[in-house]
């Protein structure tokens, strides 16, 4: 299935101050077809929201969990939802 979905992921580890949001945006743009944002949270995590075709969101999630990210990812928690279709492009917040 290629339906549009909404991925909300919380990335924990050493993910602030290392360009994590910038690289996440670059990866989302490389995958293409995704809209959303990456946001630093006060507790040290980065929240990533991506909307688009499920395979593309899964690709971004796989990258978030992989070894090519900047810093150090200790874990990723995600939820899947219905897209809200309110984002233009992929932003760093």
GROMACS elastic network, one bead per residue, 0.5 to 0.9 nm:
[ bonds ]
;  ai    aj funct       b0    kb
    1    53     6  0.88240   500
    1    54     6  0.77030   500
    1    55     6  0.84915   500
    2     5     6  0.89855   500
    2    53     6  0.55244   500
    2    54     6  0.58494   500
    2    55     6  0.68563   500
    3    52     6  0.79077   500
    3    53     6  0.54855   500
    3    54     6  0.61111   500
    3    55     6  0.88577   500
    4    51     6  0.68069   500
    4    54     6  0.57604   500
    4    57     6  0.89149   500
    4    82     6  0.77142   500
    4    83     6  0.67127   500
    5    50     6  0.82277   500
    5    51     6  0.56149   500
    5    52     6  0.56594   500
    5    53     6  0.61229   500
    5    54     6  0.56264   500
    5    57     6  0.76210   500
    5    80     6  0.69373   500
    5    81     6  0.61339   500
    5    82     6  0.53784   500
    5    83     6  0.51688   500
    5    84     6  0.89255   500
    6    36     6  0.89614   500
    6    49     6  0.71174   500
    6    50     6  0.58025   500
    6    52     6  0.68448   500
    6    53     6  0.87541   500
    6    54     6  0.81848   500
    6    57     6  0.78025   500
    6    79     6  0.82773   500
    6    80     6  0.56740   500
    6    82     6  0.54270   500
    6    84     6  0.75428   500
    6    85     6  0.89930   500
    7    48     6  0.77719   500
    7    49     6  0.56266   500
    7    50     6  0.51604   500
    7    51     6  0.62216   500
    7    52     6  0.86598   500
    7    54     6  0.86613   500
    7    57     6  0.65233   500
    7    58     6  0.83993   500
    7    61     6  0.83255   500
    7    78     6  0.68717   500
    7    79     6  0.60505   500
    7    81     6  0.64987   500
    7    82     6  0.86336   500
    7    83     6  0.82701   500
    8    47     6  0.71142   500
    8    48     6  0.57455   500
    8    50     6  0.66164   500
    8    51     6  0.87963   500
    8    77     6  0.83567   500
    8    78     6  0.55290   500
    8    79     6  0.54085   500
    8    80     6  0.65038   500
    8    81     6  0.79736   500
    9    46     6  0.81607   500
    9    47     6  0.57047   500
    9    48     6  0.50710   500
    9    49     6  0.64229   500
    9    50     6  0.85241   500
    9    61     6  0.77414   500
    9    64     6  0.88424   500
    9    76     6  0.64673   500
    9    77     6  0.55672   500
    9    79     6  0.65817   500
    9    80     6  0.88137   500
   10    45     6  0.64326   500
   10    46     6  0.57681   500
   10    48     6  0.63683   500
   10    49     6  0.88907   500
   10    75     6  0.83060   500
   10    76     6  0.55782   500
   10    77     6  0.52607   500
   10    78     6  0.63420   500
   11    15     6  0.74362   500
   11    44     6  0.89846   500
   11    45     6  0.54638   500
   11    46     6  0.51791   500
   11    47     6  0.63446   500
   11    48     6  0.77413   500
   11    64     6  0.76001   500
   11    65     6  0.85142   500
   11    73     6  0.67308   500
   11    74     6  0.76807   500
   11    75     6  0.60329   500
   11    77     6  0.67192   500
   11    78     6  0.87335   500
   12    15     6  0.67169   500
   12    44     6  0.70892   500
   12    46     6  0.67830   500
   12    72     6  0.83600   500
   12    73     6  0.58929   500
   12    74     6  0.56007   500
   12    75     6  0.54676   500
   12    76     6  0.63370   500
   12    77     6  0.85098   500
   13    16     6  0.84337   500
   13    44     6  0.76519   500
   13    45     6  0.69296   500
   13    71     6  0.77769   500
   13    72     6  0.55186   500
   13    75     6  0.69203   500
   14    17     6  0.81454   500
   14    18     6  0.78068   500
   14    44     6  0.77081   500
   14    45     6  0.81126   500
   14    70     6  0.86587   500
   14    71     6  0.53247   500
   14    73     6  0.63878   500
   14    74     6  0.78360   500
   15    18     6  0.61858   500
   15    19     6  0.78124   500
   15    20     6  0.57263   500
   15    21     6  0.83174   500
   15    40     6  0.85988   500
   15    44     6  0.72984   500
   15    45     6  0.66443   500
   15    46     6  0.66958   500
   15    69     6  0.88337   500
   15    70     6  0.72039   500
   15    71     6  0.53683   500
   15    72     6  0.62505   500
   15    73     6  0.67063   500
   16    19     6  0.71009   500
   16    20     6  0.64824   500
   16    21     6  0.80630   500
   16    40     6  0.68194   500
   16    41     6  0.89241   500
   16    44     6  0.64924   500
   16    45     6  0.72562   500
   16    46     6  0.72258   500
   16    71     6  0.78226   500
   17    20     6  0.74146   500
   17    71     6  0.84202   500
   18    21     6  0.84353   500
   18    70     6  0.61436   500
   18    71     6  0.56701   500
   19    22     6  0.52623   500
   19    23     6  0.61812   500
   19    24     6  0.85306   500
   19    70     6  0.66625   500
   19    71     6  0.80494   500
   20    23     6  0.52590   500
   20    24     6  0.60271   500
   20    25     6  0.86150   500
   20    38     6  0.86277   500
   20    46     6  0.81097   500
   20    69     6  0.70230   500
   20    70     6  0.56809   500
   20    71     6  0.71260   500
   21    25     6  0.61611   500
   21    26     6  0.85895   500
   21    37     6  0.84282   500
   21    38     6  0.53967   500
   21    39     6  0.68986   500
   21    40     6  0.77590   500
   21    46     6  0.75694   500
   21    48     6  0.84129   500
   21    91     6  0.88589   500
   21    92     6  0.61592   500
   21    93     6  0.82706   500
   22    25     6  0.51965   500
   22    26     6  0.62321   500
   22    27     6  0.86903   500
   22    38     6  0.81872   500
   22    91     6  0.89256   500
   22    92     6  0.68012   500
   23    27     6  0.60702   500
   23    28     6  0.85317   500
   23    69     6  0.74117   500
   23    70     6  0.75059   500
   24    27     6  0.51040   500
   24    28     6  0.61617   500
   24    29     6  0.86177   500
   24    37     6  0.87511   500
   24    38     6  0.70495   500
   24    48     6  0.81864   500
   24    60     6  0.81748   500
   24    63     6  0.87175   500
   24    64     6  0.78197   500
   24    69     6  0.80726   500
   24    92     6  0.87686   500
   25    28     6  0.50604   500
   25    29     6  0.61742   500
   25    30     6  0.85219   500
   25    36     6  0.89183   500
   25    37     6  0.73418   500
   25    38     6  0.71000   500
   25    90     6  0.61278   500
   25    91     6  0.67079   500
   25    92     6  0.69000   500
   26    29     6  0.51329   500
   26    30     6  0.60732   500
   26    31     6  0.86464   500
   26    90     6  0.88230   500
   27    31     6  0.61334   500
   27    32     6  0.84708   500
   27    60     6  0.71535   500
   27    63     6  0.81368   500
   28    31     6  0.51677   500
   28    32     6  0.61414   500
   28    33     6  0.80402   500
   28    34     6  0.60982   500
   28    35     6  0.78487   500
   28    36     6  0.88929   500
   28    50     6  0.81433   500
   28    56     6  0.84889   500
   28    57     6  0.86013   500
   28    60     6  0.65858   500
   28    90     6  0.71092   500
   29    33     6  0.75797   500
   29    34     6  0.70486   500
   29    35     6  0.86226   500
   29    89     6  0.83551   500
   29    90     6  0.72561   500
   31    34     6  0.73852   500
   31    56     6  0.65125   500
   31    57     6  0.88429   500
   31    59     6  0.77273   500
   31    60     6  0.76330   500
   32    35     6  0.86502   500
   32    52     6  0.89300   500
   32    56     6  0.76923   500
   33    51     6  0.82992   500
   33    52     6  0.59213   500
   33    53     6  0.72752   500
   33    56     6  0.74223   500
   33    89     6  0.86357   500
   34    50     6  0.60730   500
   34    51     6  0.54592   500
   34    53     6  0.76068   500
   34    56     6  0.72153   500
   34    57     6  0.73967   500
   34    89     6  0.70411   500
   34    90     6  0.69183   500
   35    49     6  0.80621   500
   35    50     6  0.55478   500
   35    51     6  0.52569   500
   35    52     6  0.66692   500
   35    85     6  0.83207   500
   35    86     6  0.87349   500
   35    87     6  0.57662   500
   35    88     6  0.62039   500
   35    91     6  0.79718   500
   36    48     6  0.76000   500
   36    49     6  0.51541   500
   36    51     6  0.60887   500
   36    86     6  0.84379   500
   36    87     6  0.55507   500
   36    88     6  0.73299   500
   36    89     6  0.64609   500
   36    91     6  0.63008   500
   36    92     6  0.88287   500
   37    47     6  0.81196   500
   37    48     6  0.58702   500
   37    49     6  0.53783   500
   37    50     6  0.66586   500
   37    87     6  0.82166   500
   37    89     6  0.82995   500
   37    90     6  0.51535   500
   37    92     6  0.55399   500
   37    93     6  0.65913   500
   38    46     6  0.66983   500
   38    47     6  0.56863   500
   38    49     6  0.64832   500
   38    50     6  0.86133   500
   38    90     6  0.79988   500
   38    91     6  0.65407   500
   38    92     6  0.51275   500
   38    93     6  0.59806   500
   39    45     6  0.85677   500
   39    46     6  0.55023   500
   39    47     6  0.51569   500
   39    48     6  0.64806   500
   39    49     6  0.86148   500
   39    91     6  0.87397   500
   39    92     6  0.63293   500
   40    43     6  0.84766   500
   40    44     6  0.69161   500
   40    45     6  0.62319   500
   40    47     6  0.64352   500
   40    92     6  0.89846   500
   40    93     6  0.73063   500
   41    44     6  0.56536   500
   41    45     6  0.53407   500
   41    46     6  0.56749   500
   41    47     6  0.68108   500
   42    45     6  0.73224   500
   42    46     6  0.89830   500
   43    46     6  0.88012   500
   50    57     6  0.64919   500
   50    60     6  0.83531   500
   50    83     6  0.87154   500
   50    90     6  0.79117   500
   51    54     6  0.82887   500
   51    56     6  0.87893   500
   51    57     6  0.68926   500
   51    82     6  0.87067   500
   51    83     6  0.59094   500
   51    84     6  0.80361   500
   51    85     6  0.74577   500
   51    87     6  0.83881   500
   52    55     6  0.84629   500
   52    56     6  0.66909   500
   52    57     6  0.64455   500
   52    83     6  0.76764   500
   52    85     6  0.89447   500
   53    56     6  0.54190   500
   53    57     6  0.64141   500
   53    58     6  0.87133   500
   54    57     6  0.51131   500
   54    58     6  0.60281   500
   54    59     6  0.85131   500
   55    58     6  0.50064   500
   55    59     6  0.61047   500
   55    60     6  0.87444   500
   56    60     6  0.63795   500
   56    61     6  0.86801   500
   57    60     6  0.51073   500
   57    61     6  0.62090   500
   57    62     6  0.86117   500
   58    62     6  0.60773   500
   58    63     6  0.85768   500
   59    62     6  0.50816   500
   59    63     6  0.62720   500
   59    64     6  0.87005   500
   60    63     6  0.50408   500
   60    64     6  0.62090   500
   60    65     6  0.87218   500
   61    65     6  0.63155   500
   61    66     6  0.85542   500
   61    76     6  0.84560   500
   61    78     6  0.84515   500
   62    65     6  0.51688   500
   62    66     6  0.60282   500
   63    67     6  0.76579   500
   63    68     6  0.70146   500
   63    69     6  0.71748   500
   64    67     6  0.81592   500
   64    68     6  0.81349   500
   64    69     6  0.65193   500
   64    73     6  0.78276   500
   64    75     6  0.89952   500
   64    76     6  0.74427   500
   65    68     6  0.86896   500
   65    69     6  0.80441   500
   65    73     6  0.70524   500
   65    74     6  0.86452   500
   65    75     6  0.70917   500
   65    76     6  0.65381   500
   66    69     6  0.66990   500
   66    73     6  0.82788   500
   67    70     6  0.83172   500
   67    72     6  0.83882   500
   67    73     6  0.82017   500
   69    72     6  0.73352   500
   69    73     6  0.75634   500
   70    73     6  0.82749   500
   73    76     6  0.75851   500
   81    84     6  0.89112   500
   83    86     6  0.84386   500
   84    87     6  0.81219   500
   85    88     6  0.84606   500
   87    90     6  0.74018   500
   87    91     6  0.86049   500
   88    91     6  0.81443   500
